[in-house]
Amino acid sequence: MSLCQFLRSMLMVAMGGAVGSAMRYLTSKAIQDWFPNAFPYGTFTVNLLGCLVIGFLYGLVDRNTLCDSSLKLLLITGFCGGFTTFSTFSNESLSLVQQGNLLYAVLYVGGSVCLGMVMVLIGMKLSA
């Protein structure tokens, strides 16, 4: 990959990520303001919407409807990555199940959630 192609790819990811991050904030805030509660409805909604969007986009990729690499970087890696990494996590988990790698799927899901919480706790302790 040439430097020019690399920079173009980075720009696509950055632009999509910026829009996705802004949309995550706006969507999450609107939902949480609408349903003020201890349950994180905003994040919950964003994660589910992100899964819907990444599933739709990967469906287009599978049918060769979305085959432009710059557009994939913009929408899937950038926008969905900025909107929520949970969508990528869910897509990868489902792919492991569909490939028959149930053990890897369970290890990935369980390990990501459990170890992720442990790492957050460690990070909080380190900052104290």
Salt bridges, closest charged atoms under 4 A:
ASP33 OD2 - LYS29 NZ 2.88
